[in-house]
Structures are given as structure tokens and as C-alpha cells.
């Protein structure tokens, strides 16, 4: 893929997290392409306020080491998109965010991810597990993976 100036930040973001996503794939069964696509979608390529102020690439709510940030978030409830303020985990580094994301996905509702044969199955398993309220979440992940050829990072 050839990048122009308007997409150089996208290439840089992928380059910044791809190695860690691959390391985490070696330790778990979460495809690196899924980790990268989620980081892109959830953090707007690392440019969201949550990513820049809290190193939270995945929109994971709660506290981490007693640290959190209150941020507005869009949620889809009963088919209606609303904005609420919620508490999100705050990390010292991007790597902490990525490792905690993997730990977060160890919950029982995400068990089907471990048996996914490809990124499409994994994206659907994430949506079915309730990762996001967006009914098009899996479709958006798949589109990102295909548009930016993120499956090249899967081992």
C-alpha cells in the first residue's frame, strides 16, 4: 500500500502498535489484525482524547492501577445513540493498554474468540460478546482490516 501525506499518521500508528499486537497474538489467540483494527476504531488512530490523555486505545471502562479518566462516550441503547460521561481506564503507556485489552478479553463472553479461524469470525465473536454497543461493530472492524490489509500482521 502506498501512503500519501494525509495517511502517513495512519501508517505510523499501525507501525507503532503492530509489533506488540503480534507479540500478544503469540500469547493468546487474538489475531493481531483485530487488535490493530480495534485500536484504530476505538481511538481514531490514536488521536482521540482518551488515547492522548489516558493511553487507552480500546475504550475500556473502569480503573487501572486506581487511575481513570472521565470522558464523554457515544452508546447505542435501544437503537438510539446517546452521549454519556463514563469512567475509562488510564494507562501509563500504550503497551499497558494493549496488554490490559488482552486480559479484558479473557472473560467468558469472549471465549469464542479463542476458537476463531480468521479475523472475520473473531470480529463477530467480539460483537456477540458485547464488546461494543454499535450494531455494526464487527462490520467496521472487518472493513478496516481489509482496507488497510491488516491481516498481513496475523501469524
VENUR-V853105 format. One record per pair of residues at least 4 apart in sequence whose ideal C-beta (glycine too) atoms are under 8 Angstrom apart, sorted by the first residue. I is the first residue (numbers start at 0). J is the second residue. Records with the same first field share a line. If there is no record, write none. Layout:
I = J  J
//
This chain:
0 = 147  148
2 = 6  7  9  10
3 = 7
6 = 10
7 = 11
8 = 12  44  46
9 = 13  39  44  147
10 = 14
11 = 15
12 = 16  38  39  44  45
13 = 17  35  39  147  149
15 = 45  93
16 = 20  34  35  38  56  93  97
17 = 21  31  35  152
18 = 22
19 = 23  93  94  97
20 = 24  31  32  34  35  38  97  152
21 = 25  31  152  154
22 = 26
23 = 27  29  31  34  97  98  101
24 = 28  29  30  31  34  153  154
25 = 154
26 = 101
27 = 101  104  113
28 = 112  113  114  115
29 = 33  34  101  104  112  121
30 = 34  115  117  118  121  150  153
31 = 35  149  152  153  154
32 = 36  118  144  149  150  151  152  153
33 = 37  112  118  121  122  125  140  144
34 = 38  97  100  101
35 = 39  144  149  152
36 = 40  118  122  140  141  143  144  149
37 = 41  56  57  100  125  140
38 = 42  45  56  57  97
39 = 43  44  143  147
40 = 136  139  140  143
41 = 47  56  57  58
42 = 46  47  49  50  55  56  57  58
43 = 47  50
45 = 50  51  56  93
46 = 50  51
47 = 51
48 = 52  70
49 = 53  55  58  68  70  87
50 = 54  55  56
52 = 68  89
53 = 66  67  68  70  87  88  89  90
54 = 89  90  91  92  93  95  96
55 = 59  68  87  88  89  90  96
56 = 93  96  97  100
57 = 96  100  103
58 = 72  87  131
59 = 87  88  96  99  100  103
60 = 85  86  87  88
61 = 67  86  87  88
62 = 66  67  86  88  89
63 = 67  88  89  90  95  99
64 = 91
66 = 88  89  90
67 = 86  87  88  89
68 = 86  87  89
69 = 84  85  86  87
70 = 84  85  87
71 = 82  83  84
72 = 82  83  84  85  87
73 = 80  81  82
74 = 80  81  82  83  132
75 = 79  80  81  132  133  134
76 = 81  132
88 = 96  99
90 = 95  96  99
91 = 95
92 = 96
93 = 97
94 = 98
95 = 99
96 = 100
97 = 101
98 = 102
99 = 103
100 = 104
101 = 105
104 = 109  112  125
105 = 109
106 = 128
108 = 128  129
109 = 113  124  125  128  130
110 = 114
111 = 115  120  124  127  128
112 = 121  124  125  128
115 = 120  121  124
116 = 120
117 = 121
118 = 122  140  141  144  149  150  153
119 = 123  137  141
120 = 124
121 = 125
122 = 126  136  137  138  140  141  144
123 = 127  137
124 = 128
125 = 130  131  136  137  140
126 = 130  131  134  136  137
130 = 136
131 = 136
133 = 139
135 = 139
136 = 140
137 = 141
138 = 142
139 = 143
140 = 144
141 = 145
142 = 146
143 = 147  149
144 = 148  149  150
145 = 150
149 = 153
//
